[in-house]
Amino acid sequence: MFQTNIVPGQGFVLLKVYEEKPTISSKGRAKPGGYEPTEKEFFGMVTSASQSEREQWKQRGHAITHKIIKYGSVGNAKPTDVLREVNGKAEYYIQGMKNPAGLNVTHIYYVEERLDIKRDLEG
């Protein structure tokens, strides 16, 4: 695969994908309904976003705190999905993504670590 020097605790983390669950109110309007788990999960490496990346995304109206680099084509997520570490330590809301090579082998997810969505996750 590839070789890296990683400090213990900073390696690959298993992440599960949660999709937004659409719901309709009694008046027929869309309302937030929380998130439901999917079958998708993948290993990714969580890193802090640089100050320049944070500023670029803030100017676009989407605050980010971290980047998640995923290697492999299994378990693709999309913006507005939530990634949750399987050990339950953190939840990340996907603000955007990048497919650097255009081959769907590596993805970079620009995410915001959220503490308030734990209650909205099912499963």
N, C-alpha and C positions, 0 to 999 in steps of 0.2 A: 504494500500500500504506500505509505510514506513514513518518514522517520522524523520525530520531533523531540525536543526536550521539554517535558511538562512537569511542573511542580505538582506534588500530590494534591488532589482536590480540584485541580484545574483541567482535568481531562474531559473526555466525552461524557455527556449526560444524556440519559434516555428521556425524551420528551414525548408527551402524548398531545394530540391535536384535538381541540374542542371547537365545534362550529356553532355559530350563532343560531339559536332556535327562534324562528319567526312565530309570532303569535298575533292574533287579531282580537281586538276588544269587542265588547258586545255591540258597539256602535259601528263596527266594520273598519276600524282604523288599526293600522299597524302599531304595535307597542313592543317594547323590549321584553324578551321572554327568557333571558339567560342563555346558557350554553349547554350543549349536549355532547358527550364524548363520541368520538368516531373510532374506527378501527385503525386509524393511521397513527404510527409512532415511529420515531427515528432517533438516531444518535446525533447530537450536535455539540459544538463547543461554544460556550457562552463567554463573551468578552465584553468589556466596557466599551462604549462608543467614545471616540475621541472628541475633544472639545469642538473641533471644526465640523465634525459630522452632526453633533448635537445642534449647533447653530444653523447648519444648512436645513435640517429637518424642522427646526423651530420656525424658520422663516417660511416654510411650506405649510405651517399650521399643524404639524404633527410632532409632538415631543417624543424623543427616544432616549433611552438610557443605556441600552445594550445592543450588541449584534450577536446573532446566533449563526454560526457557519455550519452548514449541513453538507456532508459528503455522501452522495448516493442518490438514486432516483426514486427511492421508496418513501412514501409518507409525505408527499408535498402538501404544504399548507398555503393559504392565501391571506392577503390582508383582511383584517377584521376577525380572523380566527384567534384563538388563545392557545398558547403552548404552556403546558404544565409539566414540571419535572415530576417523574414518576414517584420519587421519594417525597413529593409534596412540599418541597422547600420554597418554591417560587412559581409564580404565574406571570406570563409575558403576553402582552397584547401586541399583535403584529400590526405595525403601522405601514410597512412597505417591504418589498423584497427585490432582490436583484439576482439575475441569472448570468453570472459573469461570462461563461463560455458559450451560452446559448444552446448547450447540449443537454440541459436538465440533469447534469451530473453533480454540480455544486450549486448551492443556493446560499445567499446571504439574506437573513431576515433582520430587518431593523425593527426592534421591539421596544416597548416600554414596560418596565417591571411594574406590576400593579398589585396593590395590597387589598383593593376593594372588590375584586371579582371572585374571590374565593366562595362567597355566598351564592353566586350565580352559576357555579359549576355543578353539574350533576355527575354522579358516579365517582 
